[in-house]
Amino acid sequence: MSVYIDLPVQSRALPGEWLQAEVQQVQGRAVQIPTAAVVMHAAQIEVFVIRKGKAMAVPVHIIASQAGQSWVQGALRTGEQVIVSANDRLLSGTPVQEQQP
């Protein structure tokens, strides 16, 4: 695995010098969703889902993102519809209506 490390200017490491790094592996279940579904509200990362006709905010942790997809951990239920449009203006409990593409 190639890893790019951006060191601070005052670092004592020299260009091309070998470094040892430890990468922590995330444990548990992650859900794959469109990155557009992820929003930041008041310093918290959230995904809005539709529950009983209302937008409900679900706090999540982003595990990884690539090519427009994100893998997150949180209290998301299998098969739940995530909101990917205008979700940055939503509040939890706002009535919503699902639109078919």
Helices and strands as residue ranges (DSSP letters): E 31-34, G 35-37, E 38-41, E 44-51, E 54-66, E 69-74, G 87-89
